[in-house]
């Protein structure tokens, strides 16, 4: 089964200072944190904040190519988690044929936001993510879990580069 999710914000991991994309389901019962690089977080933040760039950035270019050839993104699916690495596919409809394109979740999310395409996560990924090792040290892991559990909507301010 797949769970529809939306991007609720970008936070910084308090331990590593790496950006985390926070996805949540509609009922706000399930959250999925995905660690991403600074450039990927910036691409997502630019779209979340509706900040226009003077020239097309990579995900804008991909959107323009898809629009130019008459293809559409039906959805993106975060469909696997292996060794703490998430995997995704972008489902592209081109001339009535659906093509699944392998993608990093950050790129798939950045594109989905630009195209208003739905974001889905498989049950398997949500289950695996719950048991994922967040940190090597138990103290860090406990601190991180406490931080994630206490996140409030107002904690998701504008992402600063």
N, CA, C and O atoms as a DFTB+ gen file, in Angstrom:
644 C
 N C O
     1  1       0.837      -1.193       0.000
     2  2       0.000       0.000       0.000
     3  2       0.877       1.250       0.000
     4  3       1.990       1.240       0.526
     5  1       0.367       2.316      -0.589
     6  2       1.122       3.569      -0.632
     7  2       0.415       4.626       0.207
     8  3      -0.812       4.662       0.298
     9  1       1.221       5.479       0.811
    10  2       0.715       6.546       1.667
    11  2       1.021       7.877       0.989
    12  3       2.174       8.168       0.670
    13  1      -0.020       8.685       0.769
    14  2       0.185      10.012       0.209
    15  2       0.800      10.920       1.264
    16  3       0.338      10.960       2.404
    17  1       1.838      11.645       0.880
    18  2       2.511      12.540       1.819
    19  2       2.770      13.887       1.168
    20  3       2.762      14.026      -0.056
    21  1       3.000      14.873       2.023
    22  2       3.368      16.203       1.543
    23  2       4.621      16.662       2.277
    24  3       4.936      16.182       3.366
    25  1       5.319      17.592       1.661
    26  2       6.502      18.167       2.299
    27  2       6.019      19.159       3.340
    28  3       5.327      20.124       3.013
    29  1       6.383      18.923       4.593
    30  2       5.969      19.810       5.674
    31  2       7.038      20.814       6.026
    32  3       6.769      21.784       6.736
    33  1       8.246      20.599       5.543
    34  2       9.293      21.567       5.800
    35  2      10.667      20.963       5.695
    36  3      10.844      19.780       5.402
    37  1      11.634      21.821       5.947
    38  2      13.034      21.431       5.955
    39  2      13.569      21.810       7.329
    40  3      13.380      22.932       7.798
    41  1      14.228      20.871       7.951
    42  2      14.823      21.121       9.263
    43  2      16.302      20.774       9.181
    44  3      16.752      20.173       8.204
    45  1      17.044      21.145      10.191
    46  2      18.446      20.756      10.274
    47  2      18.604      19.712      11.359
    48  3      18.106      19.874      12.473
    49  1      19.305      18.635      11.023
    50  2      19.618      17.595      12.007
    51  2      20.475      18.256      13.092
    52  3      21.524      18.818      12.780
    53  1      20.052      18.200      14.349
    54  2      20.794      18.874      15.415
    55  2      22.159      18.253      15.676
    56  3      23.005      18.875      16.319
    57  1      22.388      17.040      15.189
    58  2      23.664      16.362      15.427
    59  2      24.645      16.615      14.284
    60  3      25.802      16.963      14.521
    61  1      24.182      16.439      13.040
    62  2      25.085      16.546      11.888
    63  2      24.981      17.881      11.157
    64  3      25.825      18.187      10.315
    65  1      23.955      18.682      11.465
    66  2      23.664      19.930      10.743
    67  2      23.340      19.701       9.273
    68  3      23.447      20.624       8.465
    69  1      22.945      18.478       8.917
    70  2      22.528      18.190       7.546
    71  2      21.037      18.486       7.419
    72  3      20.280      18.278       8.367
    73  1      20.611      18.971       6.250
    74  2      19.181      19.234       6.053
    75  2      18.375      17.939       6.037
    76  3      18.846      16.901       5.572
    77  1      17.157      18.023       6.554
    78  2      16.227      16.901       6.560
    79  2      14.922      17.391       5.946
    80  3      14.370      18.404       6.376
    81  1      14.433      16.674       4.945
    82  2      13.118      16.954       4.383
    83  2      12.129      16.162       5.234
    84  3      12.293      14.957       5.426
    85  1      11.111      16.837       5.737
    86  2      10.108      16.161       6.562
    87  2       8.839      15.975       5.720
    88  3       8.201      16.940       5.300
    89  1       8.497      14.703       5.489
    90  2       7.244      14.378       4.807
    91  2       6.257      13.907       5.871
    92  3       6.632      13.213       6.816
    93  1       4.991      14.292       5.708
    94  2       3.946      13.818       6.627
    95  2       2.727      13.414       5.827
    96  3       2.462      13.944       4.748
    97  1       1.981      12.451       6.388
    98  2       0.736      12.045       5.741
    99  2      -0.351      13.075       6.070
   100  3      -0.137      13.973       6.884
   101  1      -1.510      12.939       5.434
   102  2      -2.583      13.929       5.598
   103  2      -3.087      14.031       7.025
   104  3      -3.449      15.115       7.483
   105  1      -3.113      12.906       7.729
   106  2      -3.612      12.904       9.104
   107  2      -2.547      13.307      10.115
   108  3      -2.813      13.387      11.314
   109  1      -1.329      13.561       9.613
   110  2      -0.196      13.926      10.471
   111  2       0.108      12.836      11.492
   112  3       0.619      13.116      12.577
   113  1      -0.209      11.588      11.140
   114  2       0.074      10.471      12.043
   115  2       1.440       9.871      11.755
   116  3       2.092       9.333      12.649
   117  1       1.868       9.967      10.501
   118  2       3.150       9.392      10.122
   119  2       4.039      10.461       9.504
   120  3       3.601      11.249       8.667
   121  1       5.289      10.470       9.933
   122  2       6.273      11.398       9.383
   123  2       7.449      10.595       8.854
   124  3       7.787       9.542       9.393
   125  1       8.059      11.092       7.812
   126  2       9.230      10.446       7.253
   127  2      10.317      11.499       7.074
   128  3      10.193      12.375       6.218
   129  1      11.376      11.422       7.870
   130  2      12.503      12.342       7.672
   131  2      13.470      11.758       6.638
   132  3      13.832      10.584       6.716
   133  1      13.881      12.574       5.682
   134  2      14.840      12.131       4.671
   135  2      16.012      13.114       4.671
   136  3      15.846      14.296       4.371
   137  1      17.187      12.611       5.009
   138  2      18.380      13.450       5.014
   139  2      18.804      13.688       3.579
   140  3      18.845      12.763       2.768
   141  1      19.120      14.943       3.272
   142  2      19.537      15.308       1.917
   143  2      20.738      16.245       2.004
   144  3      21.080      16.740       3.079
   145  1      21.360      16.474       0.878
   146  2      22.476      17.404       0.812
   147  2      21.978      18.849       0.781
   148  3      20.790      19.111       0.596
   149  1      22.900      19.761       0.964
   150  2      22.558      21.187       1.009
   151  2      21.985      21.658      -0.331
   152  3      21.015      22.415      -0.351
   153  1      22.572      21.219      -1.449
   154  2      22.091      21.669      -2.759
   155  2      20.679      21.150      -3.037
   156  3      19.840      21.861      -3.590
   157  1      20.433      19.897      -2.644
   158  2      19.110      19.310      -2.840
   159  2      18.076      20.029      -1.972
   160  3      16.965      20.316      -2.419
   161  1      18.457      20.315      -0.729
   162  2      17.552      21.044       0.171
   163  2      17.269      22.433      -0.385
   164  3      16.141      22.919      -0.303
   165  1      18.277      23.064      -0.944
   166  2      18.094      24.393      -1.529
   167  2      17.109      24.350      -2.695
   168  3      16.266      25.238      -2.824
   169  1      17.207      23.331      -3.544
   170  2      16.294      23.200      -4.690
   171  2      14.853      23.057      -4.209
   172  3      13.933      23.611      -4.811
   173  1      14.664      22.312      -3.124
   174  2      13.325      22.135      -2.568
   175  2      12.866      23.416      -1.881
   176  3      11.715      23.826      -2.035
   177  1      13.755      24.049      -1.126
   178  2      13.407      25.289      -0.416
   179  2      13.022      26.396      -1.396
   180  3      12.078      27.142      -1.138
   181  1      13.733      26.511      -2.507
   182  2      13.405      27.533      -3.501
   183  2      11.968      27.382      -3.977
   184  3      11.255      28.373      -4.137
   185  1      11.542      26.145      -4.203
   186  2      10.176      25.919      -4.670
   187  2       9.164      26.104      -3.551
   188  3       8.096      26.674      -3.772
   189  1       9.486      25.628      -2.351
   190  2       8.560      25.813      -1.221
   191  2       8.303      27.291      -0.961
   192  3       7.182      27.691      -0.645
   193  1       9.343      28.091      -1.097
   194  2       9.230      29.536      -0.845
   195  2       8.819      30.315      -2.095
   196  3       8.656      31.535      -2.047
   197  1       8.653      29.605      -3.214
   198  2       8.276      30.223      -4.501
   199  2       9.247      31.342      -4.892
   200  3       8.837      32.420      -5.320
   201  1      10.536      31.058      -4.734
   202  2      11.575      32.024      -5.088
   203  2      11.990      31.770      -6.536
   204  3      12.429      30.674      -6.887
   205  1      11.846      32.787      -7.357
   206  2      12.215      32.671      -8.768
   207  2      13.719      32.892      -8.916
   208  3      14.307      33.742      -8.246
   209  1      14.327      32.111      -9.803
   210  2      15.745      32.286     -10.104
   211  2      15.864      32.927     -11.480
   212  3      14.984      32.755     -12.324
   213  1      16.955      33.670     -11.711
   214  2      17.075      34.366     -13.005
   215  2      17.110      33.409     -14.202
   216  3      16.641      33.751     -15.288
   217  1      17.659      32.232     -14.002
   218  2      17.717      31.222     -15.067
   219  2      17.207      29.901     -14.494
   220  3      17.241      29.712     -13.278
   221  1      16.738      28.987     -15.337
   222  2      16.198      27.723     -14.829
   223  2      17.267      26.901     -14.100
   224  3      18.363      26.674     -14.612
   225  1      16.913      26.466     -12.899
   226  2      17.772      25.537     -12.170
   227  2      17.483      24.134     -12.715
   228  3      16.570      23.960     -13.523
   229  1      18.243      23.148     -12.282
   230  2      18.143      21.793     -12.852
   231  2      16.715      21.246     -12.853
   232  3      16.256      20.725     -13.869
   233  1      16.007      21.360     -11.721
   234  2      14.654      20.803     -11.659
   235  2      13.668      21.614     -12.497
   236  3      12.694      21.066     -13.014
   237  1      13.916      22.902     -12.631
   238  2      13.092      23.733     -13.519
   239  2      13.327      23.304     -14.970
   240  3      12.391      23.247     -15.767
   241  1      14.570      23.008     -15.299
   242  2      14.918      22.539     -16.641
   243  2      14.201      21.229     -16.950
   244  3      13.638      21.065     -18.032
   245  1      14.223      20.296     -15.999
   246  2      13.540      19.012     -16.207
   247  2      12.046      19.251     -16.418
   248  3      11.441      18.650     -17.306
   249  1      11.454      20.120     -15.609
   250  2      10.038      20.473     -15.774
   251  2       9.794      21.033     -17.174
   252  3       8.832      20.649     -17.840
   253  1      10.669      21.945     -17.621
   254  2      10.521      22.551     -18.938
   255  2      10.647      21.519     -20.064
   256  3       9.932      21.594     -21.062
   257  1      11.555      20.562     -19.899
   258  2      11.714      19.500     -20.901
   259  2      10.445      18.652     -20.959
   260  3       9.923      18.379     -22.040
   261  1       9.951      18.238     -19.787
   262  2       8.728      17.422     -19.760
   263  2       7.562      18.172     -20.395
   264  3       6.825      17.615     -21.209
   265  1       7.400      19.448     -20.014
   266  2       6.333      20.265     -20.602
   267  2       6.527      20.394     -22.107
   268  3       5.565      20.304     -22.870
   269  1       7.772      20.604     -22.537
   270  2       8.076      20.820     -23.952
   271  2       7.772      19.626     -24.831
   272  3       7.391      19.789     -25.990
   273  1       7.936      18.416     -24.289
   274  2       7.674      17.221     -25.094
   275  2       6.297      16.627     -24.813
   276  3       5.951      15.572     -25.345
   277  1       5.510      17.308     -23.972
   278  2       4.149      16.847     -23.702
   279  2       4.070      15.662     -22.753
   280  3       3.105      14.899     -22.796
   281  1       5.069      15.501     -21.901
   282  2       5.046      14.422     -20.909
   283  2       4.550      14.993     -19.590
   284  3       4.651      16.196     -19.348
   285  1       4.012      14.120     -18.734
   286  2       3.557      14.577     -17.428
   287  2       4.028      13.600     -16.357
   288  3       4.194      12.406     -16.608
   289  1       4.237      14.136     -15.160
   290  2       4.593      13.283     -14.032
   291  2       3.297      12.926     -13.322
   292  3       2.593      13.799     -12.816
   293  1       2.985      11.616     -13.289
   294  2       1.765      11.163     -12.627
   295  2       1.918      11.210     -11.119
   296  3       1.010      11.630     -10.402
   297  1       3.091      10.768     -10.641
   298  2       3.364      10.741      -9.207
   299  2       4.820      10.393      -9.012
   300  3       5.498       9.932      -9.931
   301  1       5.293      10.624      -7.792
   302  2       6.594      10.094      -7.415
   303  2       6.345       9.142      -6.258
   304  3       5.446       9.351      -5.443
   305  1       7.154       8.096      -6.201
   306  2       6.994       7.090      -5.156
   307  2       8.351       6.820      -4.509
   308  3       9.302       6.417      -5.178
   309  1       8.425       7.046      -3.208
   310  2       9.615       6.657      -2.453
   311  2       9.362       5.205      -2.099
   312  3       8.519       4.893      -1.258
   313  1      10.109       4.313      -2.758
   314  2       9.728       2.904      -2.768
   315  2      10.711       1.939      -2.121
   316  3      10.444       0.739      -2.063
   317  1      11.849       2.442      -1.630
   318  2      12.769       1.511      -0.978
   319  2      13.706       2.258      -0.044
   320  3      13.917       3.465      -0.165
   321  1      14.257       1.499       0.889
   322  2      15.230       1.999       1.860
   323  2      16.213       0.873       2.083
   324  3      15.872      -0.166       2.650
   325  1      17.450       1.088       1.628
   326  2      18.503       0.079       1.769
   327  2      19.728       0.737       2.370
   328  3      20.219       1.745       1.861
   329  1      20.222       0.154       3.465
   330  2      21.427       0.660       4.119
   331  2      21.355       2.172       4.344
   332  3      22.282       2.910       4.012
   333  1      20.238       2.612       4.914
   334  2      19.991       4.026       5.240
   335  2      19.941       4.950       4.015
   336  3      20.092       6.164       4.154
   337  1      19.733       4.391       2.827
   338  2      19.589       5.193       1.610
   339  2      18.189       4.971       1.051
   340  3      17.763       3.836       0.836
   341  1      17.475       6.082       0.818
   342  2      16.130       6.010       0.251
   343  2      16.212       5.963      -1.270
   344  3      17.138       6.508      -1.873
   345  1      15.226       5.301      -1.883
   346  2      15.126       5.196      -3.335
   347  2      13.739       5.675      -3.762
   348  3      12.768       5.545      -3.016
   349  1      13.661       6.228      -4.966
   350  2      12.376       6.711      -5.470
   351  2      12.282       6.471      -6.970
   352  3      13.281       6.238      -7.650
   353  1      11.048       6.535      -7.462
   354  2      10.817       6.526      -8.905
   355  2       9.898       7.700      -9.240
   356  3       9.024       8.087      -8.464
   357  1      10.135       8.243     -10.423
   358  2       9.270       9.281     -10.974
   359  2       8.470       8.596     -12.071
   360  3       9.042       8.085     -13.033
   361  1       7.140       8.584     -11.930
   362  2       6.288       7.945     -12.933
   363  2       5.894       8.991     -13.968
   364  3       5.088       9.883     -13.704
   365  1       6.483       8.857     -15.154
   366  2       6.262       9.812     -16.239
   367  2       5.333       9.200     -17.273
   368  3       5.549       8.075     -17.726
   369  1       4.291       9.948     -17.648
   370  2       3.382       9.523     -18.704
   371  2       3.791      10.262     -19.970
   372  3       3.771      11.492     -20.021
   373  1       4.162       9.495     -20.993
   374  2       4.565      10.076     -22.273
   375  2       3.846       9.326     -23.385
   376  3       4.070       8.134     -23.595
   377  1       2.983      10.039     -24.089
   378  2       2.198       9.448     -25.183
   379  2       1.429       8.203     -24.739
   380  3       1.340       7.223     -25.480
   381  1       0.874       8.248     -23.528
   382  2       0.079       7.133     -23.036
   383  2       0.880       6.009     -22.412
   384  3       0.297       5.063     -21.883
   385  1       2.188       6.086     -22.460
   386  2       3.039       5.067     -21.842
   387  2       3.587       5.611     -20.527
   388  3       4.048       6.751     -20.459
   389  1       3.532       4.779     -19.479
   390  2       4.094       5.178     -18.195
   391  2       5.498       4.600     -18.084
   392  3       5.715       3.398     -18.237
   393  1       6.433       5.487     -17.815
   394  2       7.830       5.096     -17.669
   395  2       8.246       5.430     -16.237
   396  3       8.073       6.562     -15.786
   397  1       8.796       4.443     -15.522
   398  2       9.304       4.662     -14.169
   399  2      10.783       5.011     -14.258
   400  3      11.590       4.242     -14.779
   401  1      11.118       6.177     -13.743
   402  2      12.499       6.651     -13.810
   403  2      13.090       6.651     -12.408
   404  3      12.566       7.299     -11.502
   405  1      14.187       5.916     -12.238
   406  2      14.888       5.840     -10.960
   407  2      15.381       7.236     -10.573
   408  3      15.866       7.990     -11.417
   409  1      15.252       7.565      -9.295
   410  2      15.604       8.908      -8.846
   411  2      16.003       8.901      -7.379
   412  3      15.596       8.029      -6.610
   413  1      16.805       9.886      -7.008
   414  2      16.988      10.141      -5.586
   415  2      15.689      10.783      -5.111
   416  3      15.081      11.552      -5.855
   417  1      15.253      10.483      -3.890
   418  2      14.014      11.101      -3.399
   419  2      14.059      12.631      -3.427
   420  3      13.051      13.269      -3.730
   421  1      15.198      13.218      -3.119
   422  2      15.287      14.682      -3.105
   423  2      14.996      15.273      -4.481
   424  3      14.302      16.284      -4.587
   425  1      15.525      14.647      -5.541
   426  2      15.256      15.132      -6.900
   427  2      13.800      14.904      -7.278
   428  3      13.167      15.766      -7.887
   429  1      13.267      13.728      -6.909
   430  2      11.867      13.428      -7.212
   431  2      10.946      14.415      -6.500
   432  3       9.970      14.886      -7.085
   433  1      11.250      14.728      -5.240
   434  2      10.427      15.670      -4.470
   435  2      10.526      17.076      -5.069
   436  3       9.514      17.763      -5.210
   437  1      11.731      17.500      -5.417
   438  2      11.908      18.832      -6.012
   439  2      11.102      18.953      -7.303
   440  3      10.508      19.998      -7.567
   441  1      11.080      17.895      -8.103
   442  2      10.322      17.906      -9.352
   443  2       8.819      17.859      -9.074
   444  3       8.047      18.584      -9.701
   445  1       8.406      17.006      -8.135
   446  2       6.979      16.893      -7.796
   447  2       6.422      18.233      -7.329
   448  3       5.302      18.596      -7.688
   449  1       7.190      18.964      -6.537
   450  2       6.724      20.274      -6.064
   451  2       6.523      21.237      -7.220
   452  3       5.567      22.013      -7.226
   453  1       7.420      21.193      -8.200
   454  2       7.320      22.105      -9.345
   455  2       6.150      21.750     -10.259
   456  3       5.604      22.616     -10.942
   457  1       5.769      20.468     -10.267
   458  2       4.721      20.003     -11.175
   459  2       3.401      19.707     -10.461
   460  3       2.455      19.223     -11.082
   461  1       3.336      19.996      -9.161
   462  2       2.155      19.663      -8.353
   463  2       1.776      18.198      -8.494
   464  3       0.594      17.855      -8.544
   465  1       2.787      17.332      -8.557
   466  2       2.547      15.892      -8.661
   467  2       2.467      15.301      -7.254
   468  3       3.177      15.748      -6.352
   469  1       1.608      14.299      -7.062
   470  2       1.494      13.691      -5.741
   471  2       2.757      12.922      -5.343
   472  3       3.465      12.366      -6.183
   473  1       3.009      12.914      -4.037
   474  2       4.159      12.219      -3.460
   475  2       3.623      11.047      -2.637
   476  3       2.779      11.226      -1.759
   477  1       4.117       9.865      -2.930
   478  2       3.709       8.670      -2.189
   479  2       4.933       7.986      -1.594
   480  3       6.039       8.066      -2.128
   481  1       4.700       7.312      -0.472
   482  2       5.725       6.505       0.174
   483  2       5.096       5.136       0.430
   484  3       3.961       5.049       0.899
   485  1       5.833       4.069       0.122
   486  2       5.283       2.738       0.360
   487  2       5.292       2.430       1.857
   488  3       6.126       2.937       2.607
   489  1       4.348       1.590       2.271
   490  2       4.293       1.126       3.669
   491  2       5.624       0.534       4.094
   492  3       6.097       0.758       5.208
   493  1       6.222      -0.232       3.177
   494  2       7.500      -0.902       3.464
   495  2       8.562       0.118       3.882
   496  3       9.312      -0.117       4.829
   497  1       8.622       1.243       3.179
   498  2       9.621       2.266       3.495
   499  2       9.328       2.903       4.850
   500  3      10.244       3.121       5.643
   501  1       8.069       3.198       5.118
   502  2       7.709       3.800       6.411
   503  2       8.082       2.850       7.545
   504  3       8.620       3.281       8.566
   505  1       7.801       1.568       7.371
   506  2       8.147       0.574       8.401
   507  2       9.651       0.463       8.584
   508  3      10.141       0.437       9.713
   509  1      10.387       0.398       7.478
   510  2      11.847       0.298       7.561
   511  2      12.446       1.551       8.198
   512  3      13.398       1.459       8.974
   513  1      11.895       2.711       7.876
   514  2      12.437       3.967       8.396
   515  2      12.289       4.042       9.908
   516  3      13.141       4.614      10.588
   517  1      11.218       3.471      10.436
   518  2      11.007       3.492      11.887
   519  2      12.093       2.736      12.623
   520  3      12.430       3.073      13.758
   521  1      12.646       1.705      11.976
   522  2      13.662       0.901      12.644
   523  2      15.080       1.291      12.226
   524  3      16.048       0.657      12.644
   525  1      15.201       2.334      11.403
   526  2      16.498       2.759      10.897
   527  2      17.372       3.288      12.028
   528  3      16.888       3.968      12.933
   529  1      18.663       2.967      11.969
   530  2      19.603       3.523      12.940
   531  2      19.776       4.999      12.637
   532  3      20.263       5.377      11.572
   533  1      19.374       5.823      13.584
   534  2      19.466       7.263      13.374
   535  2      20.869       7.752      13.673
   536  3      21.391       8.613      12.965
   537  1      21.482       7.216      14.705
   538  2      22.840       7.626      15.057
   539  2      23.564       6.434      15.664
   540  3      22.940       5.507      16.179
   541  1      24.869       6.473      15.598
   542  2      25.671       5.385      16.136
   543  2      25.594       5.350      17.664
   544  3      25.468       4.281      18.262
   545  1      25.669       6.520      18.282
   546  2      25.684       6.595      19.740
   547  2      24.262       6.618      20.279
   548  3      23.412       7.346      19.767
   549  1      24.002       5.823      21.313
   550  2      22.668       5.779      21.893
   551  2      22.256       7.149      22.418
   552  3      21.103       7.549      22.265
   553  1      23.187       7.869      23.035
   554  2      22.871       9.196      23.574
   555  2      22.427      10.139      22.450
   556  3      21.442      10.863      22.592
   557  1      23.160      10.122      21.337
   558  2      22.784      10.952      20.185
   559  2      21.436      10.511      19.631
   560  3      20.600      11.342      19.276
   561  1      21.228       9.198      19.558
   562  2      19.989       8.657      19.027
   563  2      18.799       9.087      19.886
   564  3      17.768       9.508      19.361
   565  1      18.947       8.980      21.195
   566  2      17.872       9.400      22.106
   567  2      17.605      10.896      21.967
   568  3      16.449      11.319      21.938
   569  1      18.650      11.689      21.882
   570  2      18.510      13.146      21.754
   571  2      17.797      13.489      20.450
   572  3      16.935      14.367      20.412
   573  1      18.171      12.783      19.378
   574  2      17.567      13.058      18.083
   575  2      16.094      12.669      18.079
   576  3      15.249      13.421      17.594
   577  1      15.785      11.488      18.624
   578  2      14.378      11.047      18.672
   579  2      13.532      12.052      19.455
   580  3      12.420      12.386      19.047
   581  1      14.063      12.526      20.572
   582  2      13.336      13.503      21.387
   583  2      13.094      14.787      20.581
   584  3      12.008      15.364      20.629
   585  1      14.122      15.225      19.842
   586  2      13.999      16.438      19.031
   587  2      12.926      16.245      17.956
   588  3      12.083      17.120      17.760
   589  1      12.955      15.096      17.255
   590  2      11.997      14.839      16.172
   591  2      10.573      14.751      16.710
   592  3       9.636      15.262      16.097
   593  1      10.417      14.094      17.867
   594  2       9.083      13.950      18.457
   595  2       8.504      15.289      18.900
   596  3       7.285      15.457      18.927
   597  1       9.361      16.239      19.247
   598  2       8.898      17.532      19.757
   599  2       8.847      18.627      18.698
   600  3       8.602      19.788      19.025
   601  1       9.077      18.272      17.423
   602  2       9.015      19.274      16.353
   603  2       7.613      19.872      16.263
   604  3       6.616      19.152      16.331
   605  1       7.547      21.174      16.113
   606  2       6.275      21.876      15.953
   607  2       6.270      22.559      14.588
   608  3       7.335      22.812      14.024
   609  1       5.099      22.858      14.054
   610  2       5.058      23.517      12.741
   611  2       5.878      24.805      12.688
   612  3       6.477      25.112      11.657
   613  1       5.913      25.558      13.781
   614  2       6.655      26.825      13.763
   615  2       8.171      26.627      13.709
   616  3       8.913      27.579      13.469
   617  1       8.635      25.383      13.934
   618  2      10.065      25.100      13.828
   619  2      10.527      25.110      12.379
   620  3      11.725      25.185      12.105
   621  1       9.573      25.033      11.444
   622  2       9.932      25.015      10.029
   623  2       9.881      26.425       9.462
   624  3       8.964      26.775       8.719
   625  1      10.857      27.213       9.814
   626  2      10.955      28.560       9.269
   627  2      11.522      28.485       7.879
   628  3      11.626      27.407       7.293
   629  1      11.884      29.617       7.361
   630  2      12.521      29.636       6.046
   631  2      13.887      28.977       6.164
   632  3      14.619      29.192       7.130
   633  1      14.206      28.186       5.180
   634  2      15.484      27.484       5.173
   635  2      16.578      28.457       4.788
   636  3      16.507      29.086       3.732
   637  1      17.584      28.585       5.627
   638  2      18.690      29.507       5.370
   639  2      19.893      28.734       4.848
   640  3      20.308      27.735       5.435
   641  1      20.440      29.204       3.753
   642  2      21.647      28.563       3.183
   643  2      22.878      29.142       3.860
   644  3      24.000      28.750       3.539
